[in-house]
Amino acid sequence: MVKLIALYKHPENKEAFDQHYFDTHAPITAKIPGLRKMEVTKVVGSPMGGEGKYYLMCEMYYDSHDALKQAMRTDEAKASGKDLMSFAGNLVTLMIGEEVNE
């Protein structure tokens, strides 16, 4: 499995961020063709103490790199990206990872 991972820094207004993320952005993203699973984790702290650098993480699973590339070309993915940039463009870091099962 291949993951598209989104890490979000702490927003200034967490309540407004959560409302937009869970009521608008996540439903748009969930419609992307080829998306096998979407897991959202709210970061609640750091082992070093305090709240840590990140607020939220979303892992979006695809069957392969090709499946992810195909998905990113769809209208649904374009809508998700446009929405993401409108409310969290300055907060999000995106990366691609592969599951390692050893």
C-alpha positions in Angstrom: 0.0 0.0 0.0 1.0 3.6 -0.7 0.0 6.5 1.5 -0.5 10.1 0.8 0.1 11.7 4.2 -1.0 15.1 5.3 0.5 16.7 8.4 -1.1 19.9 9.7 0.5 22.4 12.0 -1.6 23.9 14.8 -4.2 26.3 13.4 -4.9 29.6 15.1 -8.5 28.8 15.4 -8.8 25.0 16.1 -12.6 25.0 16.3 -13.0 26.7 12.9 -10.3 24.4 11.4 -12.0 21.2 12.8 -15.4 22.4 11.5 -14.1 22.9 8.0 -11.9 19.8 8.0 -14.4 17.4 9.2 -17.6 18.9 7.7 -16.2 20.0 4.3 -12.7 18.8 3.5 -12.8 15.2 4.7 -16.0 14.4 2.8 -14.6 15.9 -0.4 -11.4 13.8 0.0 -13.3 10.6 0.8 -14.8 10.7 -2.7 -11.5 10.4 -4.5 -11.6 7.4 -6.8 -9.1 4.7 -5.8 -8.9 5.8 -2.1 -8.9 2.5 -0.1 -8.9 3.9 3.4 -8.5 7.3 5.1 -7.4 7.5 8.7 -7.3 10.8 10.6 -5.3 11.2 13.8 -5.6 14.2 16.1 -2.2 14.6 17.7 -2.7 15.0 21.5 0.9 15.6 22.7 4.6 14.9 22.4 6.6 12.4 24.4 8.9 15.4 25.3 5.9 17.2 26.8 3.6 19.9 25.4 1.4 19.8 22.4 4.1 19.1 19.8 4.6 20.5 16.3 1.6 19.0 14.6 -2.2 19.1 15.2 -3.6 16.6 12.8 -2.5 13.8 10.5 -4.4 12.2 7.6 -3.2 9.0 6.0 -4.9 8.2 2.6 -4.2 4.7 1.4 -3.9 3.6 -2.3 -3.0 0.2 -3.9 0.1 1.5 -5.6 2.0 4.5 -6.8 0.2 4.3 -10.1 -3.2 4.2 -8.4 -2.2 7.3 -6.4 -1.1 9.1 -9.6 -4.3 8.2 -11.4 -6.4 9.3 -8.4 -4.6 12.7 -8.2 -5.7 13.4 -11.8 -9.4 13.1 -11.0 -11.9 16.0 -10.5 -12.4 14.8 -7.0 -8.7 15.1 -6.1 -8.5 18.5 -7.8 -11.5 19.7 -5.7 -9.8 18.3 -2.5 -6.5 20.1 -3.3 -8.3 23.3 -4.1 -10.2 23.2 -0.8 -7.0 22.2 1.1 -5.1 25.3 -0.2 -8.1 27.5 0.6 -8.2 26.7 4.4 -4.8 25.1 5.2 -2.3 25.9 2.5 0.1 27.4 5.1 -0.4 24.6 7.6 -0.1 21.4 5.6 2.9 19.3 4.7 2.2 16.5 2.2 4.3 13.4 1.6 4.1 10.0 0.0 5.0 6.8 1.9 5.0 3.1 1.4 4.0 0.6 4.1 6.8 -1.6 5.2 5.8 -5.0 6.7 8.9 -6.8 7.9 
